[in-house]
Amino acid sequence: MSKVSSELAAKLKQSTEFNAEACYHCGTCTALCPMGYEVLPRKLFREAMLGLEEKVKARIPEIYQCLLCRMCEENCPQDVHIAENVRYLRNLINKEEMNLIK
């Protein structure tokens, strides 16, 4: 069971750079990913918004393997800025602001 980080959830909710709330998990992004990821971005974003820090930590390799090609983003029916959201999570990891890496 993953511990909830209200700090991570609040940070993402307040951010103007992270817009994953519009995602309704249709799966279009997953179907179009040239890397073949099954979780990125729809499940990753949900886990991050819920503050499931341990689950986000477990996905760090996938977060950095994303090509940021925007193929998923261009076809998103909800106009979620997927590449920018991934970039934002990378920045959090790099800055260690949310203790995503130790």
C-alpha positions in Angstrom: 0.0 0.0 0.0 1.4 3.4 -1.0 1.5 6.2 1.5 -0.3 9.4 0.4 1.6 12.6 0.3 -0.8 15.5 0.7 2.2 17.8 -0.1 2.7 16.2 -3.5 -1.1 16.3 -4.3 -1.3 20.0 -3.2 1.7 21.0 -5.2 0.3 19.4 -8.4 -3.2 20.9 -7.8 -1.8 24.4 -7.3 0.5 24.2 -10.4 -0.4 26.0 -13.5 2.0 23.8 -15.4 0.4 20.4 -14.5 -3.0 20.0 -16.1 -3.8 16.3 -15.8 -7.1 16.8 -14.1 -8.8 16.9 -17.5 -7.7 13.3 -18.2 -10.5 10.8 -18.2 -8.5 7.7 -18.9 -9.7 7.0 -22.4 -6.4 5.3 -23.2 -5.7 7.2 -26.5 -2.3 8.2 -25.1 -1.3 4.7 -24.3 -2.4 3.3 -27.7 -0.3 5.8 -29.5 2.9 5.7 -27.5 5.8 4.7 -29.7 7.6 3.4 -26.6 4.7 1.1 -25.8 4.1 2.3 -22.3 0.9 0.9 -20.7 0.9 3.3 -17.7 2.3 6.5 -18.9 0.7 9.0 -18.7 -2.9 8.2 -17.6 -2.1 6.1 -14.6 1.0 8.0 -13.6 -0.9 11.3 -13.6 -3.7 9.9 -11.5 -1.2 8.4 -9.0 0.6 11.7 -8.8 -2.6 13.8 -8.3 -3.7 11.4 -5.5 -0.3 11.9 -3.8 0.8 8.3 -4.1 4.5 9.2 -3.8 5.8 5.6 -3.6 4.0 4.7 -6.9 5.4 7.8 -8.6 8.9 6.9 -7.3 8.5 3.4 -8.8 7.7 5.0 -12.2 10.8 7.2 -12.3 12.5 5.1 -15.1 9.4 5.5 -17.2 9.2 9.2 -16.6 12.7 9.6 -17.9 12.3 7.1 -20.8 9.4 9.1 -22.3 10.5 10.7 -25.6 8.3 13.8 -25.1 7.4 13.3 -28.7 3.8 14.6 -28.0 2.2 12.0 -30.2 -0.1 11.2 -27.2 -0.7 14.9 -26.6 -1.7 15.7 -30.2 -4.4 13.0 -30.1 -5.7 13.6 -26.6 -9.4 14.4 -26.8 -9.2 16.4 -23.6 -6.2 18.5 -24.6 -4.1 17.4 -21.6 -0.6 18.8 -22.0 1.1 15.4 -21.5 4.6 16.3 -22.4 4.5 19.3 -20.2 3.2 17.2 -17.3 6.0 14.7 -17.7 8.5 17.6 -17.8 7.0 19.0 -14.7 7.3 15.7 -12.8 10.9 15.4 -14.0 11.6 18.9 -12.6 10.1 17.8 -9.2 12.3 14.7 -9.2 15.4 16.7 -10.1 14.8 19.4 -7.5 13.9 16.8 -4.9 11.2 19.2 -3.7 8.7 16.4 -3.1 11.3 13.9 -1.8 10.7 11.7 -4.9 14.3 10.6 -4.8 16.6 10.3 -1.8 
